Amino acid sequence: MQFFDSLYNLINIDVKTTILILFWGNLFFLMMAFAFLISNTHISEKELFKKFIFSKLVQALGWIAFAFRGQIPEIVSVNLGNSLLYFGFYLESMALITITKDITSIINRIQFGIMLAGVVTFNFIVICGASPSYWVGVASVIIISIYLIPAIAYVFNKNGSQFKRFLGSLQLMICIAMVFRATIGFMNKSVSLLSNNFVQSVTFLIFIFLMMINSSGFMLMIYESVNDQLKKLANMDPLTHVKNRRNFMETASTYFSFCKRQNLPLSFLFIDIDYFKKINDQFGHQVGDEALIQTAEIISKNIRESDVCGRYGGEEFVVLLPDTDCQTGIEVGNRIRKIIENTPFHEKDTIKFTVSIGLFSDIPKTDGDLDKFIANSDNAMYKAKRTGRNRLCVYDPTFVTD
């Protein structure tokens, strides 16, 4: 019995105390989020972060209005306090939904409609003189409605991480707990916002739990997103946004090993922009950069998702085509070459350029390696240069470069 009494005392906390914890807790997460934002100026979710910070501020104002209930006019402590909380919960829910990358304008409108309907409904029942227990019930339903969509979006998002599904599961559990609070509010006339009883204590502990889950969860997901961005930047050529040489070699090695095990053909294209130095000298390096970007875009749009494209260095690009024989490799390479030849670029649409392409295709041998494919396709590319440029040449073992 002593254990259960201790457990009861641990949960049965004064309601005003928990309200102040919610006020200071939201201010704490606001300051943490702000400090993270100003120290990580490179993150792409700046507007999302600002929305989250503002949601914490609005919620803190709502809770402090609750804390002064009885000392300030009821229209401020009840009407304005609840309205601020619902608006703050709405902003927080939108930040949580947006970070999943699955937000649509319909969901945005639904969430805004739920928040607006909640504010209007709650203020209406207060003005009409409904029992404070009904305030509790209606408030619980509004909170459930606001957080239900983010919870479902996290749990059932197939592309979401395990952490996001875990976070969504906790939010669903909190929504279920709020259903019990709503039921008690509608059925027990003695319940009010500041009633010091076990049910109210549990309710406000749930609010604290919700604050900590959503706030720390949001911060962790932003950190996860920043890490993903840094990984992509580390693996991507910053100008052309295709794989850099290191990441290309790592990915190509995996495909090469797979084709070797499965005895599948593998084709390798080595692509070089013709007279690239002249483009830079005549039109400037900015135009040269545009040529590189356009080449990367055309290559990326004309290969399969399973193919691998990378910038090998300077004006050179490499493409690995797994499970692709020589004839198909020729078709892919010539398609890319002709599109580049016939696509003007730059502001006046008057400048065109061409590429020379070398192709090597073979079934990887047990004792073979990826470097052989690169060297042979590079050799074929030089043959294309020597024999007139703007053409594709297949590797010829009799051709020797200087």
N, C-alpha and C positions, 0 to 999 in steps of 0.2 A: 504493500500500500504506500509506503514511503516513497518508493520509486515513482509510482504514478502521480503522487502529489507533487514531486519535484518536476516531473514532466509537465504537469498541468501549470505549475508556476512559471516554467520556462516559456510556455506558449501564451499564457494569459497575461499579456503585457498591456499596460495602459494605452488606450487608443491615441491620446494626444502625443504620447511619446513616439509611437510608430509614425504618426503624421510628420513629426519633426525629423525623424530618421529619413522619411521619404523626401522631405524638403532638402535636407543637407546632402542626401545621397544623389539627388538629381543635380545639385550644384557641383558635387564632386565629379560626377561623370561629365558634366558640361566642361569643367576646367581641364579634365584629362583629354577630352576630345579636342578642345581648342589647342592645347599644348601639342598634341600629336599633329594637328593640321598645320600649325605654323612651323613645325620642325620637319615636315615632309611636304614641301611645296610642290614636289613633282607628281603627287598622286593625281589621277584623272578624275576621282570622285569628289572634287572640291565642293561642288554645289550640293551634292548629296550629304556631305559632311556638315555643311552649313545648316541644312535642313534638320539634321539630327541634333546639332547643338542648339538650334532654336527650339526644337521640341522639348529638350531638357529644361530650358529656361522657362517655357510656358508651363510645363508641369510643376516646376518648383514654385512658380507664382500661384498656381492653383492650390497646391498643398499648404502654402503659408496662409492663404486665405482661409482654408479649413481650420488651421491652427488657432486663428484669432476669432473663431466663431463664438458669439456671445459678447465679444468686446468691440466688434465692428458691425455695421448694419448687415442684416441677413441677405440683402440683395447682393452684397459683395462676397460674404463668406459662403453663401449657398449658391445663388444664381451664377454670379461671375466665377466663383471658385470651380464649380462643376463644369461650366462652359469652357474655362481655360484647360481643365484636365482633358476633356473630350477632344479639344483641338490639339492639345499636346500629344495625346495618344494617337490621333489621326496622323500627325506629322511623323511620329515615330514609326507607325505601321507602314507608311509610305516609304520611309527610308529602308525599312526591313524588306519590303517587297521589291523596291528598285534594285537593291544589291543582288537579287537573284537573277537579274537581267531578263526576267519574263514579264515585266510590267507592260500593260497595254492601256490605251486611253479609256477603255471600258472599265477596267479595274480601278483606274484613277477616279473615274466618275462615280463608281459604286461606293468606294471608300469615302469620297467627299459627301456623297448623298447620305451615307450612314451617319457620319459625323454631324452633318447639318440637321438631319431628322432627330438625332439624339439630343442636340442642344435645344431645339424647338420643343420637343416632347417633354424633356425634363423641366424646362422653365415653365411650360404650360401647366404641368401638374402641381408645381410649387405655387404658382399664382392662383390656381383654382382651389388651393387649400387641402390638397391630398395629404394623407397621413405620412409622417416622416418614414415609416416603414416602407411605403410605396416608393419613396425617393430612393431608398436602398435597392429595392427590387428593380426599378426602372434603370437606375445607374448601372447595376450589374449586367442587365441585358444589353445596354449600350456598349459597355466595355467588351463583352463577349463578341458582339457584332463587329467591333472595330478590329479585334485581334484574330478573329477566326480565319480570315482570308490569308494573312501572312503565315499562320500556322499550317494551313492546308497547302499553301504554295511551297513551304519548306519540306513538309513530309512527303508530298507526292511529286516533287520535282525530280525527274529521272536524271537530269544532268547535275543535280546538286551534290555537294559533298556529304559525307557521313556526318560531319559536324553540323551542317545545316539541317539535316533530317533529325538529328538529336535535339537541336534547338527547337525545331517545329513540334516535336513530340512533347517537350516540356511546356510549350505554349498551349498545346491542346489540353494537357492535363490541367493547366491553370484555368482555361476556359470551362472545363468540366466542373472544377471546384467553384467557379463563379456561378454556375447554374444552381448549385445548392444554396449559395448566398441569395440569389434572386428568389428562389422558392421560399426561403425563410422570411425574406423581406415582404413578400406578398401575403404570407400566411400568418406571420407573427406581428401583431400590431404594436408590440412593446419595443420592437427594434428601431433604432435610429442611428444616425451617422456616428455619434459620439458615445453610444451605449458601451459601457465597460462590461462586456460579457465574453464568454469563451468564443462564440461565433464571430463577434466583431474582431477579436484579437487574431483569430485565425485568418479572417478576411484581409486584415491589414498586413499580416505576415506574408500573405499571398501577393499583395501589392509590392511589398519589398522584394520578394522573390522575382516577380515580374520585372521590376526595375533593374535588378542585378542581371537577370538572364538577358534581357533585351539590350541593355547598355554594354555589358561586357561582351555579349555575343556579337553585337554590331562592330565593336572595336576589333575583335578577333577576326571577323570576316573582312574588314577593311585591311587589316594587316596581312591576311591571307591573299587578298586581291593585289596588294602592293608587291608581295613576294612573287606572285604569278607574273605581274608586269615586269619585274626586274629579271625574272628568268627568261621571259620572251625577249627583252632587250638584249640580254646576254647571248641569246641564240639567234638573233636577227641582225641582218645588215641594216644599219640605221637609215641609209638613204633609200634603198630599193624595197625594204621590208620583205625580202626573201631570206632564207637561211644564210647565215654567214659560213665561211669556209669550215670552221671547226665543227659547227653543229651539222652541216651538210655531211661531212665525213663520218660523224658518229651515226647519223641516221642511215646513210648509204651503206655503211658496214653491216648494219642489222639486216637490211634488205638483201645485200650480197650474200650473207651467210644463209638466209632463208632460201634464196634461189639455188645456192650450192647444195643444200640438203635435199631440196625437192627436185633437183635436176631440171630447173626451169631456165629458159633463155633470159638474158639480161642485156639491155641496150644502154649505151652511154653516149650522150650528146655533149660536145664541147663547143660552145658558142662564143664567138668573138666579134665585136662591133668593128666594121671596116672603117679605116681612116679616122679612128676616134681622135687621134691627136690633132688632125686638121679641124675637126668639129670644135675642139677646145680653142685652138689657135684663131680660127676664123670668127667664131660666134661667142666665145667666152666659156668659162668653166660652168656657169649656171646652165647654159644650154646643153653642155655635155652631161651635166647631172640629169637633166630632163630626158636625154636620150637613154641613159642608164635606167631611169625609173620606168620609161615606156617599154623598154626591152623586157624588164622584169615582169611588168603587168601582162604583156602579150604572151610571154612564156607561161606564166601562171594560169592564164585563162584558157590555154590550149593544151593542157596536159591533164591527166586524171588526178583524182585526189590521192591515189596510191603512189603516184610519181613524186619524185623529189627534185626540187629546184634550189640552186644556191648560187651565190655570187662567189666565184673562185678567187677573184682578185682583179682590180682595175676595171677593164671593160670586158672581162671574161665571165661567162656564166656556164654552169654545168647542170645537166639534167640526167637523172637516173630513171630508167623506165623498166621496172621489174616485170617479169613474165611477158617480155616483148621481144619478138624476133627482129631480124635485120630489116625485112621489108616493111614491117609496121614502124620501126624506128625511122626509116627513110621517109615514110609518109608524115609522121609527126614532125620531124625536123624540117621538111620542105614546107609544111603548112605554116610553121612558125616563121620561117625565112620569108615566105611570100607575103605574109601579113605585115611583117616589119617593113619590107620593101615598099609596100603600097600604103603605108600609114604615115601621113605627114604629122609633124608635131611642132611645137612652139607656137607663139602667139599668132604669127602670120600664116601658119599652116603651109609654109612654102619649103620648109627644110625637110628632107628625107635622108635616110641613111639605110645601109644594108648590113647584113651579118654573114660571116662565113662559119660553117658548121662542120665539125668532124664527128663521125659516128663509128663506134666500135660495138659489135654485137657478138655474143657468144654465150655458151652455157658454162658458168663458172666451174672450173676444174677443182679437184680435191687439193691440188698443190698450188692453185692460183690465188691471187689476191686482188683487191680493189685497185691498187696502184697500177696494175697492168691495164685495166680498163681505162683509167684516166690517161695514162701515158699514150696508149694507142689512139684514143679519140683525139687527144691533143695533137698527135702526129698527123691524123687525118685532117684536122682543122688547118694545120700549116699547109697541107697539100691543097686545100681549098683556096687558101690565100695565094699560093704560088701559081695556081692555074686560072686566076681571073677574079677571085673574090665573088661574093654574093652567090654562093653555091654550097651544096652539101657534098662532102666526099666521105666515102666509106674507107675504113682503114685498109691500107695496102702495104703489106710487109716489105715490098720492094722499094717503097718510097723512103728516102733517107733525108732528114732535115740537116741543115748545116750546123 
